[in-house]
Amino acid sequence: MPYQFVNDVNPKKIQKLANPVQADGVIEQISALAEETEPVNGDQVNQWLGLLAGDEILAQKVKGSVNTIEVYPGGKGSPDRIFITAGGGTVTVVAVGEASHK
């Protein structure tokens, strides 16, 4: 059974990003990856880091977190960020925002 995809972010927050169209596109890519991917029994965060890299989406695990990944929809030069969690067979978009450092 593939991953369950959940988007907990209000669309209005996405529209406030520097490039909302690009962020929406990356969220759609994440949703599509979830639909076609079976969760591993082990480290699902590492599985997702690999999936994102394979789709040329820049991302890294958030330091000190158990299962949160920071996604850079426009690359590291863009201020936009998407935060997802991966675990228990579910991938969830939990927040979006702009980096405090530009």
Secondary structure in CASP SS format (residue, H / E / C, confidence):
PFRMAT SS
TARGET T0000
AUTHOR 0000-0000-0000
METHOD secondary structure of the structure
MODEL  1
M C 1.00
P C 1.00
Y C 1.00
Q E 1.00
F E 1.00
V E 1.00
N E 1.00
D C 1.00
V C 1.00
N C 1.00
P H 1.00
K H 1.00
K H 1.00
I H 1.00
Q H 1.00
K C 1.00
L C 1.00
A C 1.00
N C 1.00
P H 1.00
V H 1.00
Q H 1.00
A H 1.00
D H 1.00
G H 1.00
V H 1.00
I H 1.00
E H 1.00
Q H 1.00
I H 1.00
S H 1.00
A H 1.00
L H 1.00
A H 1.00
E H 1.00
E C 1.00
T C 1.00
E C 1.00
P C 1.00
V C 1.00
N C 1.00
G C 1.00
D C 1.00
Q H 1.00
V H 1.00
N H 1.00
Q H 1.00
W H 1.00
L H 1.00
G H 1.00
L H 1.00
L H 1.00
A H 1.00
G H 1.00
D C 1.00
E C 1.00
I C 1.00
L E 1.00
A E 1.00
Q E 1.00
K E 1.00
V C 1.00
K C 1.00
G C 1.00
S C 1.00
V C 1.00
N C 1.00
T E 1.00
I E 1.00
E E 1.00
V E 1.00
Y E 1.00
P C 1.00
G C 1.00
G C 1.00
K C 1.00
G C 1.00
S C 1.00
P C 1.00
D E 1.00
R E 1.00
I E 1.00
F E 1.00
I E 1.00
T E 1.00
A E 1.00
G E 1.00
G C 1.00
G C 1.00
T E 1.00
V E 1.00
T E 1.00
V E 1.00
V E 1.00
A E 1.00
V E 1.00
G E 1.00
E E 1.00
A C 1.00
S C 1.00
H C 1.00
K C 1.00
END
